[in-house]
Amino acid sequence: MRYTRLGRRIYAVGGNPPAAQLSGINVKLTQLIAFAIAGFMAAVASILMAARLNSGSPNYGVGMELQAIAAAVIGGASLTGGRGNILSTLFGALTIVIVQNGLNLNAVPTSLQNIIIGLIILLAVGIDMWREEIGLIFQRMVPSRNP
């Protein structure tokens, strides 16, 4: 994402669409390409899930939205946009899978699993917000080295 023109444009549009527009990026086209890529990836995931389950149903992906958001947020993506990377999101997804596997092995009900994942998302968002506030406090406490 950082090393391609399209990736940088997607970051720019995700972070601040008006600023991206003013810098010469075609925001509508970039959004269209991003959604087309996301749709293609969803189609690939659907085919893989149908192949794994040897059947198809429109209800197979219900409830996976929470897991996808959790994986991205735990991986460090900002909910306000413009920040995050693919490798960190992969580690976030791995974290979610490990937590769910541990909860399944301990026979925790699905509804309680969703609550626990929601709490993990809240914690990750809180850390993201606190990280910025702590950085600002730290900047105020440490004097500038420039005379």
N, C-alpha and C positions, 0 to 999 in steps of 0.2 A: 504494500500500500504506500509506503514512503518513497519507494524508488521508481515509481511509474507516474506518468503524467496524470492518468486517470485516477490513480489512488490518491494523489495529492489534491486533485480536484474534488474527489468525494469527501476527503477530510475538510476541505475548505467550505464546501456547501453544507456539510453536516454541522460545522462549527458556527457559521454565520453566513446564511445565504445572501443577505444584502451586501455584505462586504465582498463576498465571492463575485457577485454580479458586478460590483464596482471595479473589481480587479480584472475584469474581462472574461470571466468564466461563464459559459452558457449554463445557467443553473437548471433550467427545465430539461435540457438534454442530459446533463450529468445525473439528475434525479431519475430520468427515464432509464438510463443505462444501469444505474445502481439497482433500481427495482427489477429490471429485466434479469440482471445477474442473480438477484435474490430469488426471483421466480424460478429460474433455471435450477438453482441449487435446491429449492424446495421440491421441484419435480424429480431430481436425482434422488433426494432423500426418500421421497414417496415410493419410487421404484425399488430402492433398496429395502425399505420396510416391507413392502408387499412381497418381495422375493424372500425375505427372511421369514415372514409369517405364512407364506404359501397361500395367501388370499388377499382380498382387497376390500376395504370398507371406508366410507368417508369419515368415520368416527375414530380412526386409528390415531390421528394426531391430536385429538382433543386433550388439552391439559399440558401439552408440550411447550406452550408459549411461556409459561412460568419458568420452565427449565432453560429455555433459550435466553431469556432475559437474565436469569440468575447466572448463567455461564458467562455472559458478556460483562455483567457488572462485577462479578467476582474476579474476572480477568482484568479488570481495570478500566473498562470502557466507561465513559462519562454518559450519564443519562441526558445531559444537555447537548451532547454531540461533539464531534470534532476531535475526539481523543480515544485511543485504544489501538490494539493490534491483534492480528490473527493468532499468533502463538500464545499470547496471554489468554485469549478467549478459549483456546484449546485446553490450557491448564485449568481455566474456570470450569469448563465442561467436565474435565476429568475429576475435579473436586466434587462437582454435583453428583457424578456417577458413583464415586466412592462413598459419599454420604448416603445416597439412596441405597446402595448395596448393603452398607452396614445396617441401615434401618430395616431393610427387608430381611436380613439375616436374623435380626432381633424381633421379628414379627410385629413391627410398628405399623399401625393402620395407615392407609393411604392418606386419609384426611390429615392426620397428625404429621405425616411426611411433608405435605404441602405447607403446613404451618411452619415447620422447621426450616424448609427452604425459603419461605417468606421472611423469616427472622434472619436468615443468612444474608438475604438481599438487603434488608434494612441495615444490617451491620456493615455490609460493603458500601452502601450509599452513605452511611454515616461516616465511615472512615474516609471516603472520598471527599465529603464536605469538610471534615475535620482537618484533613491534610492541607487543604487550602488555607483554612483559618490558622492552623499551627504555623504554616509557612509565613503568613503575614505577621503573626505575633513574633516569630523568630527574627524577621527582618527588622521589626521595630526595636527589638532588644539588642541586636548586634549593630553597633555603629558602623557607618559606612567607612571604608578605608580610603576613599578619595578625599583629599583635603579641600 
